[in-house]
Amino acid sequence: MSKKTGNAETPQFDFEAALEQLEELVSAMEEGELSLEESLQSFEKGIKLTRECQSALNKAEQKVQKLVDDAGTTEALDFDSAEEDKD
């Protein structure tokens, strides 16, 4: 019996593969050899991949935050302020 992780209808999202696909789309579009229709299709696919990547990053951030919260309270750092303090 296989172990279910999440929704059985939704395949596991591969973040690294999505980034690789985005890089390939960008390269193909930058070469300028795609037709207008192919460029539009590539753009649409790129937008979809970008949204999926952003969603995956948001979920990962939420998971990290939950793990940190479960481990105890932490103090959020304001990186901009920390850099200014060094000057």
C-alpha positions as a Markdown table, in Angstrom:
| # | Residue | x | y | z |
|---|---|---|---|---|
| 1 | Met | 0.0 | 0.0 | 0.0 |
| 2 | Ser | 1.4 | 3.4 | -0.9 |
| 3 | Lys | 1.6 | 6.2 | 1.5 |
| 4 | Lys | -0.5 | 9.2 | 0.6 |
| 5 | Thr | 0.9 | 12.7 | 1.0 |
| 6 | Gly | -1.6 | 15.4 | 0.4 |
| 7 | Asn | -4.3 | 15.4 | -2.3 |
| 8 | Ala | -4.1 | 12.2 | -4.4 |
| 9 | Glu | -5.3 | 14.1 | -7.5 |
| 10 | Thr | -2.5 | 16.7 | -7.3 |
| 11 | Pro | 0.9 | 15.4 | -8.3 |
| 12 | Gln | 3.9 | 16.5 | -6.2 |
| 13 | Phe | 5.3 | 19.9 | -7.4 |
| 14 | Asp | 9.0 | 19.8 | -8.3 |
| 15 | Phe | 10.4 | 23.2 | -7.6 |
| 16 | Glu | 13.8 | 22.6 | -9.2 |
| 17 | Ala | 12.2 | 21.2 | -12.3 |
| 18 | Ala | 9.9 | 24.2 | -12.6 |
| 19 | Leu | 12.9 | 26.6 | -12.3 |
| 20 | Glu | 14.7 | 24.7 | -15.0 |
| 21 | Gln | 11.7 | 24.9 | -17.3 |
| 22 | Leu | 11.5 | 28.7 | -16.6 |
| 23 | Glu | 15.2 | 29.1 | -17.5 |
| 24 | Glu | 14.6 | 27.2 | -20.7 |
| 25 | Leu | 11.6 | 29.3 | -21.6 |
| 26 | Val | 13.5 | 32.5 | -21.0 |
| 27 | Ser | 16.4 | 31.3 | -23.1 |
| 28 | Ala | 14.1 | 30.4 | -26.0 |
| 29 | Met | 12.3 | 33.7 | -25.8 |
| 30 | Glu | 15.6 | 35.7 | -25.6 |
| 31 | Glu | 16.9 | 34.0 | -28.7 |
| 32 | Gly | 14.1 | 35.7 | -30.6 |
| 33 | Glu | 13.5 | 32.8 | -33.0 |
| 34 | Leu | 10.0 | 31.9 | -31.7 |
| 35 | Ser | 6.9 | 32.9 | -33.6 |
| 36 | Leu | 4.5 | 35.3 | -31.9 |
| 37 | Glu | 2.1 | 32.4 | -31.0 |
| 38 | Glu | 5.0 | 30.4 | -29.6 |
| 39 | Ser | 6.2 | 33.4 | -27.6 |
| 40 | Leu | 2.7 | 33.9 | -26.2 |
| 41 | Gln | 2.4 | 30.3 | -25.2 |
| 42 | Ser | 5.9 | 30.4 | -23.6 |
| 43 | Phe | 5.0 | 33.5 | -21.7 |
| 44 | Glu | 1.7 | 32.0 | -20.4 |
| 45 | Lys | 3.6 | 28.8 | -19.3 |
| 46 | Gly | 6.2 | 31.0 | -17.7 |
| 47 | Ile | 3.6 | 32.9 | -15.7 |
| 48 | Lys | 2.0 | 29.6 | -14.6 |
| 49 | Leu | 5.3 | 28.2 | -13.5 |
| 50 | Thr | 6.2 | 31.5 | -11.7 |
| 51 | Arg | 2.9 | 31.4 | -9.8 |
| 52 | Glu | 3.4 | 27.7 | -8.9 |
| 53 | Cys | 7.0 | 28.5 | -7.7 |
| 54 | Gln | 5.8 | 31.4 | -5.6 |
| 55 | Ser | 3.1 | 29.2 | -4.0 |
| 56 | Ala | 5.7 | 26.5 | -3.2 |
| 57 | Leu | 8.0 | 29.1 | -1.6 |
| 58 | Asn | 5.1 | 30.5 | 0.4 |
| 59 | Lys | 4.2 | 27.0 | 1.7 |
| 60 | Ala | 7.8 | 26.3 | 2.5 |
| 61 | Glu | 8.0 | 29.6 | 4.4 |
| 62 | Gln | 4.9 | 28.7 | 6.4 |
| 63 | Lys | 6.3 | 25.3 | 7.2 |
| 64 | Val | 9.5 | 26.8 | 8.4 |
| 65 | Gln | 7.7 | 29.3 | 10.5 |
| 66 | Lys | 5.5 | 26.6 | 12.0 |
| 67 | Leu | 8.6 | 24.5 | 12.9 |
| 68 | Val | 10.3 | 27.6 | 14.4 |
| 69 | Asp | 7.1 | 28.4 | 16.4 |
| 70 | Asp | 6.9 | 24.7 | 17.6 |
| 71 | Ala | 10.5 | 24.9 | 18.7 |
| 72 | Gly | 10.0 | 28.0 | 20.7 |
| 73 | Thr | 9.7 | 31.7 | 20.2 |
| 74 | Thr | 12.2 | 33.5 | 18.1 |
| 75 | Glu | 13.0 | 37.1 | 17.5 |
| 76 | Ala | 12.5 | 38.3 | 13.9 |
| 77 | Leu | 15.5 | 40.1 | 12.5 |
| 78 | Asp | 15.1 | 43.2 | 10.3 |
| 79 | Phe | 18.0 | 42.7 | 7.9 |
| 80 | Asp | 17.8 | 46.3 | 6.6 |
| 81 | Ser | 18.2 | 47.7 | 10.1 |
| 82 | Ala | 21.0 | 45.3 | 10.9 |
| 83 | Glu | 22.9 | 46.4 | 7.8 |
| 84 | Glu | 22.4 | 50.1 | 8.7 |
| 85 | Asp | 23.8 | 49.4 | 12.2 |
| 86 | Lys | 27.0 | 48.2 | 10.7 |
| 87 | Asp | 27.7 | 51.5 | 8.9 |
